[in-house]
Amino acid sequence: PAAITYGTVLSATQLNATSPVAGSFAYTPAAGTVLSPGTQSLSVTFTPTDSTDYKTATSTVALTVNKATPTIALATSATSAFVLNPVIFTATLVTPAGTPTGTVAFYDGTALLSTESMTSGVATYQTSALLAGTHSITATYSGDASFATVTSGALSQVVENFTVAASGGTS
């Protein structure tokens, strides 16, 4: 059968054995199963209706299950902040099945800011160390056994310098 992506439920598309002889098919694993990524075995046992003239037959084929690619959304607690004020970046992964595990690396351009562990498909990073200016922040998910690596689109984070200057008076 053609390769499938993790999260795909086994159905008649993958479990599609045929026989010109009347009988029934029993599949292992059964329809409705979600297989882990990697090369998996699908087995079928055919039991003919006429067991006098035909024997039971079994066959096995390999099925490739590819890692799923999650969707990653990156958000900021404030699109504009002042120097030394904390900003929290949140990376949220959405998948068709399961919850991604692993880490998310947060970048300012190409400079790594931090690598954070995921909890329930979410990773957060808080910083008050960004210098004044506009920063291009991205998040890269590391991937795991079931999900592929993915990088978010860039988020523009503005950090403003807040200074107080005395006006020119003599008193």
VOPALO-800245 format. One record per residue: residue in three letters; x, y, z of N, C-alpha, C, CB in turn. Coordinates in Angstrom, 3 decimals. Glycine has a CB too. Layout:
BEGIN
(r 'ALA'; (X; Y; Z); (X; Y; Z); (X; Y; Z); (X; Y; Z));
...
This chain:
BEGIN
(r 'PRO'; (0.831; -1.209; 0.000); (0.000; 0.000; 0.000); (0.868; 1.262; 0.000); (-0.941; 0.004; 1.222));
(r 'ALA'; (0.275; 2.359; -0.428); (0.980; 3.638; -0.446); (1.260; 4.090; 0.985); (0.160; 4.710; -1.207));
(r 'ALA'; (2.344; 4.844; 1.161); (2.718; 5.367; 2.479); (1.604; 6.258; 3.024); (4.051; 6.157; 2.399));
(r 'ILE'; (1.490; 6.275; 4.357); (0.524; 7.140; 5.025); (1.256; 8.014; 6.030); (-0.587; 6.308; 5.723));
(r 'THR'; (0.570; 8.996; 6.563); (1.135; 9.903; 7.559); (0.586; 9.539; 8.932); (0.816; 11.387; 7.212));
(r 'TYR'; (1.440; 9.661; 9.948); (1.012; 9.387; 11.319); (-0.278; 10.151; 11.610); (2.123; 9.778; 12.337));
(r 'GLY'; (-1.201; 9.480; 12.240); (-2.507; 10.063; 12.519); (-3.581; 9.521; 11.593); (-2.441; 11.566; 12.401));
(r 'THR'; (-3.167; 8.908; 10.477); (-4.125; 8.318; 9.545); (-4.684; 7.031; 10.158); (-3.456; 8.032; 8.157));
(r 'VAL'; (-5.984; 6.912; 10.167); (-6.648; 5.722; 10.692); (-6.686; 4.669; 9.595); (-8.087; 6.051; 11.203));
(r 'LEU'; (-6.268; 3.447; 9.923); (-6.317; 2.373; 8.927); (-7.757; 2.155; 8.466); (-5.730; 1.058; 9.506));
(r 'SER'; (-7.896; 2.033; 7.148); (-9.225; 1.874; 6.558); (-9.127; 0.933; 5.364); (-9.820; 3.253; 6.130));
(r 'ALA'; (-10.195; 0.864; 4.609); (-10.229; 0.018; 3.410); (-9.204; 0.474; 2.365); (-11.637; 0.028; 2.798));
(r 'THR'; (-8.708; 1.685; 2.500); (-7.676; 2.150; 1.572); (-6.395; 1.339; 1.748); (-7.391; 3.652; 1.784));
(r 'GLN'; (-6.030; 1.024; 2.988); (-4.830; 0.227; 3.247); (-5.168; -1.267; 3.380); (-4.130; 0.725; 4.522));
(r 'LEU'; (-6.336; -1.569; 3.917); (-6.746; -2.956; 4.170); (-7.683; -3.385; 3.042); (-7.446; -3.103; 5.579));
(r 'ASN'; (-7.071; -3.696; 1.893); (-7.868; -3.887; 0.674); (-7.565; -5.197; -0.066); (-7.636; -2.727; -0.260));
(r 'ALA'; (-7.343; -6.262; 0.665); (-7.074; -7.556; 0.020); (-8.316; -8.025; -0.750); (-6.653; -8.626; 1.080));
(r 'THR'; (-8.059; -8.790; -1.798); (-9.165; -9.328; -2.611); (-8.905; -10.801; -2.902); (-9.327; -8.526; -3.946));
(r 'SER'; (-9.973; -11.479; -3.250); (-9.861; -12.880; -3.651); (-11.008; -13.200; -4.606); (-9.882; -13.832; -2.405));
(r 'PRO'; (-10.737; -14.017; -5.636); (-11.830; -14.430; -6.527); (-12.709; -15.505; -5.873); (-11.261; -14.957; -7.859));
(r 'VAL'; (-12.257; -16.010; -4.717); (-12.992; -17.053; -3.999); (-13.781; -16.384; -2.877); (-12.019; -18.158; -3.431));
(r 'ALA'; (-15.006; -16.822; -2.650); (-15.826; -16.261; -1.569); (-15.209; -16.594; -0.215); (-17.278; -16.798; -1.644));
(r 'GLY'; (-15.269; -15.627; 0.696); (-14.716; -15.843; 2.030); (-14.605; -14.537; 2.782); (-13.352; -16.517; 1.946));
(r 'SER'; (-13.891; -14.564; 3.889); (-13.753; -13.356; 4.708); (-12.288; -13.067; 4.996); (-14.531; -13.502; 6.025));
(r 'PHE'; (-12.005; -11.771; 5.261); (-10.648; -11.316; 5.553); (-10.580; -10.822; 6.993); (-10.211; -10.197; 4.568));
(r 'ALA'; (-9.520; -11.181; 7.697); (-9.261; -10.672; 9.045); (-7.903; -9.971; 9.008); (-9.288; -11.835; 10.129));
(r 'TYR'; (-7.882; -8.678; 9.379); (-6.666; -7.867; 9.290); (-6.027; -7.656; 10.663); (-6.980; -6.515; 8.650));
(r 'THR'; (-4.698; -7.635; 10.666); (-3.926; -7.302; 11.853); (-2.861; -6.301; 11.433); (-3.290; -8.580; 12.510));
(r 'PRO'; (-2.879; -5.106; 11.978); (-3.853; -4.550; 12.910); (-5.194; -4.279; 12.215); (-3.308; -3.258; 13.534));
(r 'ALA'; (-6.220; -4.102; 13.025); (-7.587; -3.957; 12.511); (-7.851; -2.549; 11.989); (-8.598; -4.298; 13.600));
(r 'ALA'; (-8.905; -2.429; 11.207); (-9.355; -1.116; 10.732); (-9.603; -0.230; 11.954); (-10.657; -1.239; 9.843));
(r 'GLY'; (-9.286; 1.045; 11.820); (-9.473; 1.996; 12.924); (-8.217; 2.212; 13.749); (-10.577; 1.521; 13.826));
(r 'THR'; (-7.173; 1.428; 13.489); (-5.922; 1.557; 14.234); (-5.091; 2.710; 13.675); (-5.119; 0.238; 14.182));
(r 'VAL'; (-4.396; 3.432; 14.562); (-3.429; 4.460; 14.166); (-2.046; 3.888; 14.464); (-3.675; 5.841; 14.931));
(r 'LEU'; (-1.228; 3.769; 13.426); (0.105; 3.182; 13.563); (1.160; 4.238; 13.834); (0.469; 2.404; 12.313));
(r 'SER'; (2.203; 3.847; 14.549); (3.343; 4.732; 14.813); (4.173; 4.901; 13.549); (4.219; 4.175; 15.962));
(r 'PRO'; (4.908; 6.018; 13.444); (5.782; 6.204; 12.282); (6.830; 5.099; 12.174); (6.471; 7.561; 12.356));
(r 'GLY'; (7.225; 4.817; 10.950); (8.209; 3.777; 10.661); (7.623; 2.781; 9.684); (8.660; 3.067; 11.950));
(r 'THR'; (8.320; 1.670; 9.489); (7.829; 0.606; 8.621); (7.034; -0.364; 9.488); (9.007; -0.123; 7.874));
(r 'GLN'; (5.783; -0.530; 9.145); (4.877; -1.386; 9.915); (4.423; -2.553; 9.042); (3.649; -0.576; 10.436));
(r 'SER'; (4.048; -3.646; 9.684); (3.537; -4.822; 8.965); (2.022; -4.864; 9.038); (4.133; -6.123; 9.542));
(r 'LEU'; (1.412; -5.112; 7.896); (-0.026; -5.358; 7.820); (-0.190; -6.814; 7.420); (-0.746; -4.384; 6.796));
(r 'SER'; (-0.990; -7.537; 8.171); (-1.235; -8.948; 7.859); (-2.716; -9.153; 7.597); (-0.753; -9.870; 9.013));
(r 'VAL'; (-2.996; -10.114; 6.725); (-4.385; -10.475; 6.429); (-4.470; -11.996; 6.388); (-4.874; -9.840; 5.070));
(r 'THR'; (-5.547; -12.494; 6.967); (-5.844; -13.916; 6.890); (-7.164; -14.060; 6.158); (-5.900; -14.578; 8.311));
(r 'PHE'; (-7.125; -14.843; 5.086); (-8.330; -15.105; 4.292); (-8.860; -16.482; 4.667); (-8.034; -15.018; 2.753));
(r 'THR'; (-10.119; -16.508; 5.052); (-10.787; -17.769; 5.365); (-11.863; -18.006; 4.312); (-11.401; -17.751; 6.811));
(r 'PRO'; (-11.671; -19.032; 3.470); (-12.651; -19.274; 2.401); (-13.962; -19.833; 2.962); (-12.071; -20.246; 1.357));
(r 'THR'; (-15.028; -19.501; 2.283); (-16.334; -20.044; 2.656); (-16.346; -21.550; 2.409); (-17.475; -19.348; 1.859));
(r 'ASP'; (-15.764; -21.974; 1.292); (-15.683; -23.396; 0.925); (-14.345; -23.939; 1.434); (-15.823; -23.600; -0.641));
(r 'SER'; (-14.348; -24.462; 2.661); (-13.098; -24.966; 3.245); (-12.746; -26.376; 2.768); (-13.198; -24.957; 4.759));
(r 'THR'; (-13.629; -26.971; 1.973); (-13.355; -28.298; 1.418); (-12.385; -28.190; 0.252); (-14.659; -28.982; 0.966));
(r 'ASP'; (-12.620; -27.199; -0.624); (-11.797; -27.057; -1.827); (-10.689; -26.009; -1.698); (-12.673; -26.705; -2.991));
(r 'TYR'; (-10.769; -25.145; -0.670); (-9.783; -24.051; -0.527); (-9.254; -23.999; 0.895); (-10.411; -22.687; -0.907));
(r 'LYS'; (-7.995; -23.569; 1.014); (-7.358; -23.464; 2.325); (-7.329; -21.996; 2.779); (-5.920; -24.052; 2.282));
(r 'THR'; (-7.187; -21.830; 4.066); (-6.971; -20.495; 4.643); (-5.604; -19.999; 4.183); (-7.061; -20.523; 6.221));
(r 'ALA'; (-5.521; -18.717; 3.865); (-4.264; -18.126; 3.399); (-3.948; -16.868; 4.199); (-4.339; -17.799; 1.889));
(r 'THR'; (-2.651; -16.646; 4.413); (-2.202; -15.458; 5.149); (-1.140; -14.750; 4.320); (-1.645; -15.838; 6.566));
(r 'SER'; (-1.180; -13.414; 4.377); (-0.186; -12.619; 3.662); (0.182; -11.404; 4.516); (-0.723; -12.176; 2.261));
(r 'THR'; (1.414; -10.929; 4.348); (1.892; -9.764; 5.084); (2.565; -8.804; 4.108); (2.874; -10.181; 6.219));
(r 'VAL'; (2.302; -7.507; 4.303); (2.955; -6.467; 3.494); (3.497; -5.383; 4.432); (1.953; -5.849; 2.443));
(r 'ALA'; (4.465; -4.650; 3.936); (5.032; -3.536; 4.702); (4.294; -2.252; 4.345); (6.559; -3.385; 4.426));
(r 'LEU'; (4.067; -1.434; 5.353); (3.424; -0.127; 5.171); (4.328; 0.919; 5.805); (1.977; -0.091; 5.805));
(r 'THR'; (4.656; 1.947; 5.055); (5.457; 3.046; 5.588); (4.531; 4.090; 6.184); (6.355; 3.672; 4.487));
(r 'VAL'; (4.798; 4.441; 7.458); (4.047; 5.484; 8.142); (5.017; 6.636; 8.376); (3.411; 4.963; 9.497));
(r 'ASN'; (4.774; 7.747; 7.698); (5.644; 8.922; 7.827); (5.257; 9.754; 9.042); (5.578; 9.785; 6.557));
(r 'LYS'; (6.230; 10.506; 9.554); (5.946; 11.432; 10.650); (4.962; 12.495; 10.165); (7.257; 12.092; 11.178));
(r 'ALA'; (4.105; 12.942; 11.064); (3.181; 14.034; 10.747); (3.921; 15.361; 10.928); (1.895; 13.977; 11.655));
(r 'THR'; (3.522; 16.361; 10.158); (4.093; 17.691; 10.303); (3.082; 18.574; 11.024); (4.480; 18.295; 8.918));
(r 'PRO'; (3.415; 18.968; 12.255); (2.465; 19.802; 13.003); (2.438; 21.226; 12.456); (2.828; 19.820; 14.499));
(r 'THR'; (1.418; 21.947; 12.851); (1.338; 23.372; 12.570); (1.831; 24.093; 13.819); (-0.130; 23.813; 12.178));
(r 'ILE'; (2.673; 25.100; 13.629); (3.197; 25.833; 14.783); (2.740; 27.289; 14.697); (4.759; 25.743; 14.845));
(r 'ALA'; (2.222; 27.783; 15.806); (1.795; 29.179; 15.901); (2.638; 29.851; 16.978); (0.258; 29.294; 16.224));
(r 'LEU'; (3.176; 31.007; 16.657); (4.004; 31.765; 17.590); (3.287; 33.049; 17.961); (5.395; 32.071; 16.983));
(r 'ALA'; (3.202; 33.325; 19.265); (2.533; 34.536; 19.752); (3.423; 35.229; 20.763); (1.155; 34.204; 20.381));
(r 'THR'; (3.175; 36.538; 20.937); (3.901; 37.332; 21.922); (2.912; 37.945; 22.898); (4.748; 38.433; 21.237));
(r 'SER'; (3.385; 38.192; 24.104); (2.514; 38.804; 25.114); (2.297; 40.287; 24.846); (3.105; 38.612; 26.507));
(r 'ALA'; (3.187; 40.899; 24.069); (3.052; 42.320; 23.722); (3.851; 42.589; 22.456); (3.539; 43.244; 24.894));
(r 'THR'; (3.186; 43.080; 21.406); (3.913; 43.324; 20.148); (4.880; 44.494; 20.275); (2.929; 43.594; 19.006));
(r 'SER'; (4.662; 45.324; 21.282); (5.569; 46.435; 21.548); (5.834; 46.463; 23.053); (4.971; 47.804; 21.042));
(r 'ALA'; (7.105; 46.548; 23.425); (7.483; 46.553; 24.836); (8.648; 47.518; 25.037); (7.860; 45.121; 25.321));
(r 'PHE'; (8.867; 47.891; 26.275); (10.005; 48.745; 26.601); (11.189; 47.889; 27.027); (9.637; 49.751; 27.714));
(r 'VAL'; (12.403; 48.424; 26.825); (13.633; 47.757; 27.246); (13.498; 47.376; 28.722); (14.885; 48.675; 27.012));
(r 'LEU'; (13.953; 46.208; 29.061); (13.947; 45.626; 30.409); (12.576; 45.144; 30.880); (14.465; 46.631; 31.384));
(r 'ASN'; (11.515; 45.379; 30.111); (10.208; 44.820; 30.456); (10.119; 43.400; 29.898); (9.048; 45.712; 29.901));
(r 'PRO'; (9.511; 42.482; 30.648); (9.434; 41.095; 30.161); (8.461; 40.924; 28.989); (9.019; 40.175; 31.297));
(r 'VAL'; (8.858; 40.061; 28.090); (8.016; 39.656; 26.962); (7.971; 38.129; 26.990); (8.573; 40.207; 25.567));
(r 'ILE'; (6.779; 37.579; 26.794); (6.625; 36.130; 26.792); (6.260; 35.683; 25.380); (5.542; 35.675; 27.821));
(r 'PHE'; (7.055; 34.757; 24.854); (6.778; 34.163; 23.548); (6.193; 32.775; 23.784); (8.074; 34.092; 22.656));
(r 'THR'; (5.122; 32.452; 23.066); (4.450; 31.168; 23.215); (4.354; 30.487; 21.860); (3.046; 31.346; 23.838));
(r 'ALA'; (4.880; 29.271; 21.793); (4.778; 28.447; 20.583); (3.778; 27.331; 20.872); (6.187; 27.860; 20.153));
(r 'THR'; (2.740; 27.243; 20.028); (1.703; 26.231; 20.191); (1.691; 25.333; 18.963); (0.309; 26.885; 20.413));
(r 'LEU'; (1.765; 24.019; 19.185); (1.739; 23.067; 18.081); (0.379; 22.398; 18.005); (2.846; 22.015; 18.239));
(r 'VAL'; (-0.157; 22.316; 16.786); (-1.440; 21.671; 16.533); (-1.173; 20.507; 15.589); (-2.495; 22.679; 15.928));
(r 'THR'; (-1.733; 19.341; 15.924); (-1.492; 18.142; 15.131); (-2.805; 17.408; 14.871); (-0.488; 17.214; 15.840));
(r 'PRO'; (-2.817; 16.556; 13.856); (-4.024; 15.779; 13.577); (-4.258; 14.664; 14.592); (-3.942; 15.188; 12.192));
(r 'ALA'; (-3.203; 14.243; 15.282); (-3.325; 13.158; 16.266); (-2.169; 13.251; 17.245); (-3.346; 11.759; 15.570));
(r 'GLY'; (-2.436; 12.989; 18.493); (-1.371; 12.951; 19.489); (-0.887; 14.327; 19.894); (-0.220; 12.155; 18.970));
(r 'THR'; (0.024; 14.335; 20.859); (0.599; 15.577; 21.367); (2.101; 15.538; 21.177); (0.239; 15.796; 22.858));
(r 'PRO'; (2.664; 16.513; 20.488); (4.115; 16.536; 20.298); (4.860; 16.677; 21.622); (4.504; 17.675; 19.364));
(r 'THR'; (6.015; 16.045; 21.689); (6.907; 16.180; 22.832); (8.232; 16.714; 22.319); (7.094; 14.818; 23.586));
(r 'GLY'; (9.110; 17.090; 23.219); (10.419; 17.571; 22.811); (10.605; 19.014; 23.203); (10.609; 17.406; 21.319));
(r 'THR'; (11.316; 19.745; 22.357); (11.677; 21.117; 22.688); (11.365; 22.076; 21.545); (13.151; 21.198; 23.043));
(r 'VAL'; (11.316; 23.351; 21.897); (11.174; 24.429; 20.926); (12.319; 25.403; 21.169); (9.770; 25.144; 21.045));
(r 'ALA'; (13.022; 25.741; 20.108); (14.103; 26.726; 20.175); (13.561; 28.061; 19.678); (15.347; 26.272; 19.331));
(r 'PHE'; (13.766; 29.109; 20.462); (13.325; 30.454; 20.108); (14.538; 31.231; 19.593); (12.663; 31.179; 21.335));
(r 'TYR'; (14.355; 31.897; 18.447); (15.446; 32.623; 17.793); (15.080; 34.089; 17.585); (15.794; 31.972; 16.448));
(r 'ASP'; (16.095; 34.934; 17.650); (16.004; 36.334; 17.234); (16.858; 36.411; 15.982); (16.492; 37.360; 18.375));
(r 'GLY'; (16.216; 36.364; 14.823); (16.974; 36.222; 13.574); (17.612; 34.845; 13.577); (18.062; 37.352; 13.417));
(r 'THR'; (18.945; 34.786; 13.511); (19.644; 33.503; 13.562); (20.240; 33.227; 14.941); (20.742; 33.467; 12.512));
(r 'ALA'; (20.103; 34.186; 15.861); (20.670; 34.022; 17.213); (19.699; 33.250; 18.111); (20.993; 35.408; 17.843));
(r 'LEU'; (20.190; 32.151; 18.680); (19.381; 31.351; 19.593); (19.178; 32.117; 20.893); (20.046; 29.977; 19.863));
(r 'LEU'; (17.900; 32.282; 21.271); (17.576; 32.941; 22.538); (17.476; 31.919; 23.666); (16.260; 33.729; 22.416));
(r 'SER'; (16.757; 30.815; 23.401); (16.553; 29.796; 24.431); (15.919; 28.564; 23.802); (15.665; 30.338; 25.587));
(r 'THR'; (16.118; 27.426; 24.453); (15.442; 26.190; 24.082); (14.597; 25.769; 25.269); (16.461; 25.065; 23.672));
(r 'GLU'; (13.304; 25.566; 25.029); (12.356; 25.274; 26.099); (11.636; 23.955; 25.840); (11.341; 26.414; 26.240));
(r 'SER'; (11.347; 23.236; 26.909); (10.592; 21.982; 26.815); (9.115; 22.272; 26.574); (10.769; 21.139; 28.098));
(r 'MET'; (8.469; 21.315; 25.920); (7.041; 21.453; 25.635); (6.216; 20.786; 26.737); (6.697; 20.839; 24.256));
(r 'THR'; (5.074; 21.383; 27.024); (4.091; 20.809; 27.929); (2.743; 20.878; 27.230); (4.063; 21.557; 29.311));
(r 'SER'; (2.139; 19.727; 26.999); (0.834; 19.655; 26.325); (0.822; 20.401; 24.990); (-0.250; 20.220; 27.231));
(r 'GLY'; (1.915; 20.289; 24.239); (1.984; 20.906; 22.917); (2.303; 22.389; 22.920); (0.708; 20.701; 22.219));
(r 'VAL'; (2.733; 22.945; 24.077); (3.015; 24.371; 24.185); (4.388; 24.579; 24.838); (1.903; 25.090; 25.001));
(r 'ALA'; (5.153; 25.535; 24.302); (6.427; 25.936; 24.909); (6.420; 27.452; 25.055); (7.656; 25.456; 24.047));
(r 'THR'; (6.924; 27.946; 26.170); (6.984; 29.394; 26.389); (8.398; 29.804; 26.762); (5.991; 29.829; 27.489));
(r 'TYR'; (8.711; 31.045; 26.418); (10.011; 31.633; 26.750); (9.771; 33.078; 27.153); (11.021; 31.539; 25.543));
(r 'GLN'; (10.278; 33.448; 28.326); (10.143; 34.820; 28.809); (11.515; 35.462; 28.877); (9.451; 34.861; 30.195));
(r 'THR'; (11.595; 36.712; 28.405); (12.853; 37.447; 28.445); (12.599; 38.925; 28.674); (13.640; 37.240; 27.152));
(r 'SER'; (13.551; 39.564; 29.314); (13.544; 41.026; 29.437); (14.896; 41.556; 28.959); (13.253; 41.476; 30.919));
(r 'ALA'; (15.598; 40.738; 28.163); (16.949; 41.071; 27.718); (17.027; 41.572; 26.281); (17.823; 39.876; 27.863));
(r 'LEU'; (15.902; 41.769; 25.621); (15.961; 42.252; 24.238); (16.341; 43.726; 24.216); (14.608; 42.036; 23.520));
(r 'LEU'; (17.234; 44.072; 23.331); (17.662; 45.462; 23.177); (16.635; 46.238; 22.363); (19.051; 45.536; 22.504));
(r 'ALA'; (16.728; 47.546; 22.430); (15.814; 48.397; 21.667); (15.944; 48.097; 20.173); (16.097; 49.895; 21.947));
(r 'GLY'; (14.815; 48.083; 19.481); (14.797; 47.825; 18.046); (13.694; 46.853; 17.697); (16.144; 47.285; 17.576));
(r 'THR'; (13.661; 46.463; 16.430); (12.672; 45.498; 15.946); (13.369; 44.153; 15.797); (12.029; 45.959; 14.587));
(r 'HIS'; (12.774; 43.130; 16.384); (13.353; 41.794; 16.391); (12.469; 40.849; 15.589); (13.532; 41.280; 17.835));
(r 'SER'; (13.108; 39.961; 14.824); (12.408; 38.946; 14.040); (12.505; 37.625; 14.815); (13.019; 38.811; 12.579));
(r 'ILE'; (11.437; 37.276; 15.508); (11.433; 36.104; 16.384); (10.790; 34.913; 15.663); (10.678; 36.413; 17.708));
(r 'THR'; (11.436; 33.751; 15.750); (10.882; 32.511; 15.219); (11.007; 31.417; 16.278); (11.603; 32.095; 13.900));
(r 'ALA'; (10.245; 30.354; 16.086); (10.307; 29.188; 16.971); (10.464; 27.950; 16.104); (9.031; 29.083; 17.881));
(r 'THR'; (11.394; 27.075; 16.487); (11.635; 25.835; 15.756); (11.396; 24.651; 16.682); (13.074; 25.799; 15.179));
(r 'TYR'; (10.427; 23.827; 16.300); (10.126; 22.606; 17.055); (11.121; 21.535; 16.649); (8.656; 22.126; 16.808));
(r 'SER'; (11.676; 20.813; 17.634); (12.733; 19.823; 17.401); (12.264; 18.542; 16.730); (13.374; 19.477; 18.691));
(r 'GLY'; (10.960; 18.249; 16.818); (10.462; 16.981; 16.307); (10.607; 15.900; 17.362); (11.203; 16.583; 15.024));
(r 'ASP'; (9.901; 14.790; 17.162); (10.015; 13.631; 18.049); (9.749; 12.378; 17.233); (9.025; 13.734; 19.256));
(r 'ALA'; (9.467; 11.283; 17.895); (9.277; 10.010; 17.191); (8.094; 10.031; 16.225); (9.083; 8.897; 18.193));
(r 'SER'; (7.086; 10.878; 16.494); (5.881; 10.895; 15.665); (5.733; 12.137; 14.797); (4.685; 10.771; 16.533));
(r 'PHE'; (6.439; 13.212; 15.151); (6.236; 14.495; 14.475); (7.544; 15.054; 13.932); (5.598; 15.502; 15.428));
(r 'ALA'; (7.463; 15.660; 12.749); (8.627; 16.223; 12.067); (8.962; 17.617; 12.617); (8.372; 16.295; 10.546));
(r 'THR'; (10.180; 18.032; 12.377); (10.645; 19.368; 12.741); (9.889; 20.408; 11.924); (12.174; 19.503; 12.519));
(r 'VAL'; (9.560; 21.532; 12.563); (8.851; 22.608; 11.873); (9.263; 23.946; 12.487); (7.304; 22.407; 11.960));
(r 'THR'; (9.306; 24.982; 11.647); (9.661; 26.334; 12.091); (8.499; 27.275; 11.822); (10.947; 26.839; 11.380));
(r 'SER'; (8.237; 28.145; 12.782); (7.151; 29.120; 12.641); (7.530; 30.215; 11.656); (6.798; 29.736; 14.001));
(r 'GLY'; (6.542; 30.980; 11.264); (6.810; 32.205; 10.530); (7.402; 33.215; 11.497); (5.520; 32.760; 9.855));
(r 'ALA'; (8.011; 34.254; 10.960); (8.640; 35.274; 11.811); (7.589; 36.179; 12.438); (9.642; 36.115; 10.999));
(r 'LEU'; (7.835; 36.518; 13.682); (6.989; 37.426; 14.446); (7.813; 38.685; 14.701); (6.489; 36.767; 15.798));
(r 'SER'; (7.251; 39.841; 14.463); (7.980; 41.094; 14.661); (7.750; 41.600; 16.085); (7.537; 42.164; 13.621));
(r 'GLN'; (8.835; 41.675; 16.846); (8.769; 42.158; 18.229); (9.489; 43.499; 18.310); (9.400; 41.124; 19.224));
(r 'VAL'; (8.737; 44.552; 18.664); (9.316; 45.886; 18.796); (9.664; 46.123; 20.262); (8.335; 46.984; 18.268));
(r 'VAL'; (10.891; 46.563; 20.496); (11.332; 46.922; 21.840); (11.775; 48.376; 21.779); (12.496; 45.977; 22.355));
(r 'GLU'; (11.130; 49.199; 22.615); (11.410; 50.635; 22.609); (12.257; 51.014; 23.817); (10.098; 51.446; 22.599));
(r 'ASN'; (13.105; 52.022; 23.599); (13.931; 52.533; 24.679); (13.144; 53.622; 25.390); (15.300; 53.072; 24.148));
(r 'PHE'; (13.022; 53.518; 26.675); (12.296; 54.490; 27.470); (13.311; 55.265; 28.286); (11.233; 53.810; 28.383));
(r 'THR'; (13.513; 56.522; 27.915); (14.469; 57.348; 28.657); (13.790; 58.637; 29.058); (15.743; 57.638; 27.818));
(r 'VAL'; (14.253; 59.183; 30.154); (13.773; 60.472; 30.631); (14.954; 61.425; 30.552); (13.188; 60.384; 32.099));
(r 'ALA'; (14.721; 62.560; 29.915); (15.780; 63.558; 29.807); (15.290; 64.869; 30.405); (16.217; 63.754; 28.328));
(r 'ALA'; (16.138; 65.515; 31.148); (15.786; 66.799; 31.731); (15.842; 67.878; 30.652); (16.729; 67.148; 32.909));
(r 'SER'; (14.844; 68.751; 30.679); (14.872; 69.824; 29.690); (15.815; 70.909; 30.171); (13.452; 70.399; 29.440));
(r 'GLY'; (16.258; 71.746; 29.282); (17.301; 72.731; 29.571); (16.843; 73.908; 30.425); (17.849; 73.249; 28.296));
(r 'GLY'; (16.725; 73.777; 31.681); (16.419; 74.880; 32.565); (17.548; 75.055; 33.567); (15.081; 74.653; 33.282));
(r 'THR'; (17.636; 76.216; 34.198); (18.728; 76.436; 35.150); (18.299; 76.212; 36.588); (19.271; 77.837; 35.001));
(r 'SER'; (17.012; 76.122; 36.834); (16.635; 75.932; 38.224); (16.135; 74.527; 38.480); (15.581; 76.932; 38.621));
